[in-house]
């Protein structure tokens, strides 16, 4: 019953592994993207599936409106403007912003982070960031530092979990510190950082607090006022369950006087002026909006509101607890990240002893129909922290609101079989 299952990658010696037990479990794959045998477990990259309301809202816009908000006084343009306004209101409520105008639309979380970082910082500024940040924070900071504009200190995290000690962040602050950047939850280890232990203290020091909520917006309750968050960057297509091409930056009142726009252009407002408007949100929203995407995002936010972020967070924590329990004693399988479900989101980095992470991901798809991501996940310092940067990173599995306990059973069973197959006899 045995057969050749896979070949090792080119940097391994040429060999093959015959595994009868895995062979007998291989799903019958069909040429359809919606076949139920394929289990999507890459929600940290982008969420899938989306609520059905998302596609319907986008189709309604495409078929019935099609106009650009603020570019006309006819009904379709006005209705498009109201769709954008309602999406902005829903997003403001979700994060407890004081006013909808504090939410600026961007095309993704990277755009929001670049606006926050490059729009705020000036020559001579000092920045504190953590070593768990995504490249959407690291690369703008390195670009400014390489140009001699700013200096940056990076705060280490716990190598076993990826958690950042708030005391370490605060200790790195100097009189020249203008900005502190902290990722809310790691896209590598799932570690959930304590923002409330950082933000209020930075507020008292007059230091701007930027939070990357790429892995938490929509998954974890966020209160920007309670936690002293000055700037919060969010993608629309991950936990917020909207389409790609959507995102937002929350900006504390008054910061619009300190943050420069990094893009100027038409806004449909004060068109008689050749300079960018200075009021929110127009100051930062040059050019036509991704109206069809924001229509989908608005529908997704309505879906989240009806279920509540608290309930979705509870669901994610339950899946985390189940997964952690099921892989706890698997020989040859290691988990990089917190073991406490309360200190993480359902983003799991694993390694199988004797296999490259890319091989694990390939086998998960080919033999079990499970879709995962391998590599460094655009977070090189995070992988340096947990010691995986020289060995191909990790295999990452990330769950969303549509995943079920049965999905966790299936993923854990697959990992057990893979680890057992590769283990020395």
Secondary structure in CASP SS format (residue, H / E / C, confidence):
PFRMAT SS
TARGET T0000
AUTHOR 0000-0000-0000
METHOD secondary structure of the structure
MODEL  1
X C 1.00
X C 1.00
X C 1.00
X E 1.00
X E 1.00
X E 1.00
X E 1.00
X C 1.00
X C 1.00
X C 1.00
X C 1.00
X C 1.00
X C 1.00
X C 1.00
X C 1.00
X E 1.00
X E 1.00
X E 1.00
X C 1.00
X H 1.00
X H 1.00
X H 1.00
X H 1.00
X C 1.00
X C 1.00
X C 1.00
X C 1.00
X C 1.00
X C 1.00
X C 1.00
X C 1.00
X C 1.00
X C 1.00
X C 1.00
X C 1.00
X C 1.00
X C 1.00
X C 1.00
X E 1.00
X E 1.00
X C 1.00
X E 1.00
X C 1.00
X C 1.00
X C 1.00
X C 1.00
X C 1.00
X C 1.00
X C 1.00
X C 1.00
X C 1.00
X H 1.00
X H 1.00
X H 1.00
X H 1.00
X H 1.00
X H 1.00
X H 1.00
X H 1.00
X H 1.00
X H 1.00
X H 1.00
X H 1.00
X H 1.00
X H 1.00
X C 1.00
X C 1.00
X C 1.00
X C 1.00
X C 1.00
X C 1.00
X C 1.00
X C 1.00
X C 1.00
X H 1.00
X H 1.00
X H 1.00
X H 1.00
X H 1.00
X H 1.00
X H 1.00
X H 1.00
X H 1.00
X H 1.00
X H 1.00
X H 1.00
X H 1.00
X H 1.00
X H 1.00
X H 1.00
X H 1.00
X H 1.00
X H 1.00
X H 1.00
X H 1.00
X C 1.00
X C 1.00
X C 1.00
X C 1.00
X H 1.00
X H 1.00
X H 1.00
X E 1.00
X E 1.00
X E 1.00
X E 1.00
X C 1.00
X C 1.00
X H 1.00
X H 1.00
X H 1.00
X H 1.00
X H 1.00
X H 1.00
X H 1.00
X H 1.00
X H 1.00
X H 1.00
X H 1.00
X H 1.00
X C 1.00
X C 1.00
X C 1.00
X C 1.00
X E 1.00
X E 1.00
X E 1.00
X E 1.00
X E 1.00
X E 1.00
X C 1.00
X C 1.00
X C 1.00
X C 1.00
X H 1.00
X H 1.00
X H 1.00
X H 1.00
X H 1.00
X H 1.00
X H 1.00
X H 1.00
X H 1.00
X H 1.00
X H 1.00
X H 1.00
X C 1.00
X C 1.00
X C 1.00
X E 1.00
X E 1.00
X E 1.00
X E 1.00
X E 1.00
X E 1.00
X C 1.00
X C 1.00
X C 1.00
X C 1.00
X C 1.00
X C 1.00
X C 1.00
X C 1.00
X C 1.00
X C 1.00
X H 1.00
X H 1.00
X H 1.00
X H 1.00
X H 1.00
X H 1.00
X C 1.00
X C 1.00
X C 1.00
X C 1.00
X C 1.00
X E 1.00
X E 1.00
X E 1.00
X E 1.00
X E 1.00
X E 1.00
X E 1.00
X C 1.00
X E 1.00
X C 1.00
X C 1.00
X C 1.00
X C 1.00
X C 1.00
X E 1.00
X E 1.00
X C 1.00
X C 1.00
X H 1.00
X H 1.00
X H 1.00
X C 1.00
X H 1.00
X H 1.00
X H 1.00
X H 1.00
X H 1.00
X H 1.00
X H 1.00
X C 1.00
X C 1.00
X E 1.00
X E 1.00
X E 1.00
X E 1.00
X E 1.00
X C 1.00
X C 1.00
X C 1.00
X C 1.00
X C 1.00
X C 1.00
X C 1.00
X C 1.00
X C 1.00
X C 1.00
X C 1.00
X C 1.00
X C 1.00
X C 1.00
X C 1.00
X C 1.00
X C 1.00
X C 1.00
X E 1.00
X E 1.00
X E 1.00
X E 1.00
X E 1.00
X C 1.00
X C 1.00
X C 1.00
X C 1.00
X C 1.00
X C 1.00
X C 1.00
X C 1.00
X C 1.00
X C 1.00
X C 1.00
X E 1.00
X E 1.00
X E 1.00
X E 1.00
X E 1.00
X C 1.00
X C 1.00
X C 1.00
X H 1.00
X H 1.00
X H 1.00
X C 1.00
X C 1.00
X C 1.00
X C 1.00
X C 1.00
X C 1.00
X C 1.00
X C 1.00
X C 1.00
X C 1.00
X C 1.00
X C 1.00
X C 1.00
X C 1.00
X C 1.00
X C 1.00
X C 1.00
X C 1.00
X C 1.00
X C 1.00
X C 1.00
X C 1.00
X C 1.00
X C 1.00
X H 1.00
X H 1.00
X H 1.00
X C 1.00
X C 1.00
X C 1.00
X C 1.00
X C 1.00
X C 1.00
X H 1.00
X H 1.00
X H 1.00
X H 1.00
X H 1.00
X H 1.00
X H 1.00
X H 1.00
X H 1.00
X H 1.00
X H 1.00
X H 1.00
X H 1.00
X H 1.00
X H 1.00
X H 1.00
X H 1.00
X C 1.00
X H 1.00
X H 1.00
X H 1.00
X H 1.00
X H 1.00
X H 1.00
X H 1.00
X H 1.00
X H 1.00
X H 1.00
X H 1.00
X H 1.00
X H 1.00
X H 1.00
X H 1.00
X H 1.00
X H 1.00
X H 1.00
X H 1.00
X C 1.00
X C 1.00
X C 1.00
X C 1.00
X C 1.00
X E 1.00
X E 1.00
X E 1.00
X E 1.00
X C 1.00
X C 1.00
X C 1.00
X C 1.00
X H 1.00
X H 1.00
X H 1.00
X E 1.00
X C 1.00
X C 1.00
X E 1.00
X E 1.00
X E 1.00
X E 1.00
X E 1.00
X E 1.00
X C 1.00
X C 1.00
X C 1.00
X C 1.00
X H 1.00
X H 1.00
X H 1.00
X H 1.00
X H 1.00
X H 1.00
X H 1.00
X H 1.00
X H 1.00
X H 1.00
X H 1.00
X H 1.00
X C 1.00
X E 1.00
X E 1.00
X C 1.00
X E 1.00
X E 1.00
X E 1.00
X C 1.00
X C 1.00
X C 1.00
X C 1.00
X H 1.00
X H 1.00
X H 1.00
X H 1.00
X H 1.00
X H 1.00
X H 1.00
X C 1.00
X C 1.00
X C 1.00
X C 1.00
X C 1.00
X C 1.00
X E 1.00
X E 1.00
X E 1.00
X E 1.00
X E 1.00
X E 1.00
X C 1.00
X C 1.00
X C 1.00
X C 1.00
X C 1.00
X C 1.00
X H 1.00
X H 1.00
X H 1.00
X H 1.00
X H 1.00
X H 1.00
X H 1.00
X H 1.00
X H 1.00
X H 1.00
X H 1.00
X H 1.00
X H 1.00
X H 1.00
X H 1.00
X H 1.00
X H 1.00
X H 1.00
X C 1.00
X C 1.00
X C 1.00
END
